[in-house]
Amino acid sequence: MNTYNIKAFYNASEEPKMRYTEVDVLAKTEDGSQVTIEMQVCNQAWFKERALYYVTAIYGSNYGKYELESSSKTYKASGIKYSTLRPTYGIFIMVDSLFEEDREPVHHFGLYDIANSLLYRNSQGHELISMVFLELKKSSPMMIKKIKQWFDYFNNGKVEADAPNYLKKACEVASFHNLSKEERNMISAREKAEQDANAREAYVWYRGVEEGEAKGEAKGKAAIIQAMIARGSTVEEIVSLTGISEDDIKITLG
């Protein structure tokens, strides 16, 4: 599906700014349940909050979509908007460790009655919200074989001869050489753009450091801000990348 999911908690309100989500993969099953998959190369601040927001936003996006009722054999049409809500599954493949509390490589979260050990399910018996995190740097002797095979694939690109057919198919589909020319060009262009952006940011940063040493900290900050604005960076991006406060940026810009 389209990886942009608009109108999560925004629906015909007067709020001028629309909230939206974007994920790496967004898929829909035959009964309308949605699956979001993200590969996180490095940890980000507030990632746990973001992961939950994305999954719940996608869950809410089906509200009122009556075409789901007519296309699903599992769910009966009722004409009630809440009946169009479907289970949503989030899969997060983490290169860095996210949960420091233990060494378990797989964590599965859902809505749960702690006191009575009861999962929150719909009338069809499915969990409404389910989030699974795979932390690739961890490992456990108790990890079942089919999970270990996915870990070996993500970590080493290896698929054993006795691996399930769906894993072999995934490896085949994801192979760079099997992508279309357009897809390969898109990947190459994105990598080049990322490298160019990194190089520009490094130049701006070191130039600012040099300016700061030569002219003083205030002038050094000003040089960083002006250079980043010149290349199209927003105030929010400057704050995120440099740690310079928004007030200092506004003073520099006048």
N, C-alpha and C positions, 0 to 999 in steps of 0.2 A: 504494500500500500504506500501511498504518499507519506514520507517520513515526517512531514510537517503536519501537526495536528492542531488546527485552529479552534478557538472557542471552547477552551477547557472550562473555565469558570466565568466566561464572558458571554452573555447572550442578550443582545438587543438592549443593553443598558446604555446609560449616557456617558459611561467612562470612555474617554477619547483613546486610550491606549489599550490595544487588544493584547491579551496574554496568549502565548503559544508555546508549544513544545516541539522539539526536533530530536529524533533518535536515529540510531544507525540503521536499524531494521524495524519495520512495523508490518506485521503479518496478521491475517484474519483467518480463522478456522471456518469450517463449514457451518457451524452453528452461530457464527458471529462473534465468538470470543476473540479477543485481540492479544497478540503477543508482541512485546517490545524487547529488542535485544540491543545491548550496548557493549562495546569493547572499550574499556577505560585503560589507556596506556600508562597514565600516571595519576596519582591522587589529586583531587581538587578540593578546595575548601567547600564545605557544606554539601558534599556529594551525597551523603545519606538523605539529607533533606530534599535535594534535587531528585534523587531516584524515586522517592515516595511521591513527590509532586507529579512527576511524569506519569507514573503508573495510575495514580488516581485521576489525573486529568484525562488520560485516555479512556479510563473506565467511564467517566462522565460524558465523554464525547458521543456515546451511542444514545443518549437520552432523547427519546422522541423520534427515533429513526424507525418508522413503521415498516419500511421495506425489509427490515430484519425479520419481522414476524412472518411475513409471507414467504420468505426464502428459507426458513429454518424448519426442519422436521422435529427438532427437539422441543422447541418452545411454541406454545399455542398462542394465537393472536387474541388479544383482549381489548385493544384500543386504549389501554392505560399506558401512559408514557414510561412509567418506571419498568414496565414489562420488557422494554427494549434494551435495558441495561444487561450487559453480558460480562462473564468473568474476564478478568484481565491478568495476564501473566507477564512479569518483568524478569528478564534474564540479564545479569550483569557480569561480564567476564572481566576480572580485575587482574592487571599485570602486577600492580603493587598490592600489598596487603591493606585491607580496609578495617578489619576487626582484629584489634591487638589483644583482645581478651583471651584468645585461645589459638591453637594451631590447626583447627579444623579447616579444611579447604573449601567446604561447601556449607552454606547457610541458607535455610529456607524459612522465610517469614510469611505470615498470613494474619488474618484477623482471628483472634483466639480468646476464649473465655478462660482466663488463668485459673480461677478458683475451681472450675468444674471440668477442665481439660476438654473443652468443646470448641471445635472449629466453626467458624461462621460460614455457612454454606447457603446456596440458594435452594429453591424447591426441587431442582434437578439433582441436588447433591454435590454441586461443584463449588469449590472455593471461589469467592467473588474477587478477592485480591490475593495474589500470590507472587512473591518476590524471591528469586534465587540468585545468590552471589557465588561465583566461582573465583577463588583467589589462587592464581596460578603459581605463586611462590611457595604455597604451602603444600603439604602432602600428608597422607595418613595411611597406615597399613590397613585400616578398616575400610578404605574407600573401595566401593564395588567396582568391578572390572569395567563396566560400560562407562562409568564416570572417569576412571583412570585413562581409558582410551581417548576421551575428549581432551583431558589434560595433556597427554602425550602429543596429541595433534597440535594443540594451541602452543605448547612450549617448544616442541621440536619439529613440527611439521611432518611427523611420522604417523603412518597408518599401518597397523599390523595386518598380516594376511587374514587373520581370523576376526578382524574388526567387522562390525555390522555394516550391511550394505549402505545404510543411510549415511554413515560416517565416511565411507569411501566416496559416495556421491557428493557429499559436502566438500571434501577435499578436491574432487575433480572440478566442481563448479567454481570454487574459490581460486583455482590455479590461475595465475596471471596470464599464462600462455593460452588458456582456454577462453579468456575474455574477448569480447568483440574489439575491433580496432578502435571504435569510439570510446569504449570503457577504458582501454589501455591508455588512450590519449588523455582522458579525463584524469586518470590516476597520475600520469606523468606531469600533467599541467598543475595539478594540486600540489604534488611534491615540490615542484620547482617554485611555485608561489610561496609555499611554506618556508623553503630555504631562503628565498629572497627576502621574505618578511623578517626571518630570524637575523639575517645578515644586516638588514637596515636597523633593526632594533638594537643589535649589538653595537653598530657604529654610533647610533644616537646616544646610547648609554655611555660608551667609553669617551665619546666626544664631550659629553656632559661632565664626566668625571674630570677630564683634563681641564675643561673650562672652569670647573669648580675649584680645582687646585690653584689655577692661575689667577682667578678673579674673585674667589671667595664663594662660599656655599650658595648664597642667594643668586648670584649671577649664573652659577653652574646649573641650578634648578631652572632658571629662566631659559638657558640654552637648550636644555632637554625638552622643556615644554614647547618652545617655539619650533624646534626641529620636528617633534612628533605631530604637532598641529599641522605643520607644512606638508607632512606626508599623509594627512587625512585621519589621524587618530582622534577619537572622541575623548572628552574629559574623563569619562568612566574608564576607558582603556588606559589612559595615562596614570590614573590613580592605581589601577590594578597592576600595571607593569612596573611602576617606579616607586610606589609608596608615597609619592608627593600628595599632599592633601588637596582636596577640591578647592579650599579657600585660597591656597597659594597659587593654584592654576588660574583661578578667576582674577586674582590680583595681577598676575603676569600678563594676562590677556586684556586687562583693562576693562 
